[in-house]
Amino acid sequence: MKTETVKKRCDFNAYETAKAAAEIRKLCIRSLASIGSGHIGGSMSVSDILAVLYTDIMHIDPKRPDDESRDWLVMSKGHCGSALYATLAYKGYFKKEELLTLNKGGTKLPSHCDRLKTVGIDISTGSLGQGLSLAAGVAYGKILRGIGGRVYAILGDGELQEGQNWEAFQFIAHRNVNNLITIIDNNRRQLDGYTEDICNPFGLKNKFEAFGLIAEEVDGHDVTEIYNALKTAENAQKPVVLVCNTEKGHGCNFAEIRGFNHYMPVTEELAESAAAEIDRRLEENYGRSCR
C-alpha cells in the first residue's frame, strides 16, 4: 500500500483529520529520536486510526480523563504506546515536551502503556493477546452498570495468534457486547517477519463473521473510510470488528522498507527528514481543495 494511492476526500473535513495523523506521526518519531530507537513500524501503521478515533469519533475530555461515561481506548498492541502518547499529547492530555522523556528514567511514558503512570491511558497493556479480554470486561461492565460510552480495542494482526483473543471474541459474541468496537491493525507483519509466513491468518473477515460478529474491511490509511466504518459501527446491533489494512512503517520514509522495521534506530536527522516528507505528502494527497 503506497502513499500515492491515498484517496482525496473532502467530507467530514478529511484534511484536518489527515493533518492530525501527520502531527501524531511527527510527534511520535521525534519522541523515538529522543531515545534513539523504538517500535516505529506498528506505531506508524496505527497513526491514521488513532487520528480518526481521537479527533472525530471518541467522546473524551482531556480535562476529565477519569469521567466514567467517557469512551475508552485499549491499545492491546502495547509496544506501540509511543503512537498513543503522541495522540494524547496532541489532544492536550499533557504537554508535548513530555514526549521527549519517553522510556527514560523517571518518565511517565514507559515503552508499553501503563495506566498508573500516564494520564489518558485507560488500560495497561504489553503482554500481547490480553488487551481484548480487558476491553471486553470494561465494555460488559459498562452494560451491567448502565454507564454510557463505548470501548475501542486496537489489536495487531500478529497478536491474533494468541488464543486468548478468540476466547474473548466468543464471549463478546455470546454476550452481545455491542458497545465494544475492535480494530485490527492489519499490517501483515510482526516482530520477526510476515504473518503469512509465520502463521497464516487466512481470511480474517470470514473468521470474525464465523464467530457471530459484524466484520468490515477498510483501507487503514484512508481517514474517510475509517471514519465512515466507525460511524456505521456505532449503530450496529452486534459487536463489530474493523479490519484496517495497513502498511507497517507507513508515513515514515525511512521505515517504509520491506526488511525489518518492527523496532528501528531513529536519529534526529532521520526524524527531521521524515517530518518534512510527512508535510509534503499531506499537501500532495489532500491539498487545499479539501480544506
Secondary structure, DSSP 8 states (H G I E B T S, - for coil): --GGG-----GGGHHHHHHHHHHHHHHHHHHHHTTTEE-HHHHHHTHHHHHHIIIII----TT-TT-TTS-EEEESSGGGHHHHHHHHHHHTSS-GGGGGGTTSTT-S--SS--TTTSTT--S---STT-HHHHHHHHHHHHHHHT----EEEEEETGGGGSTHHHHHHHHHHHTT-TTEEEEEEE-SEETTEEHHHHH----HHHHHHHTT-EEEEEETT-HHHHHHHHHHHTT-SS-EEEEEE--TTTT-GGG--SS--SSEE--HHHHHHHHHHHHHHHHHHT-GGG-
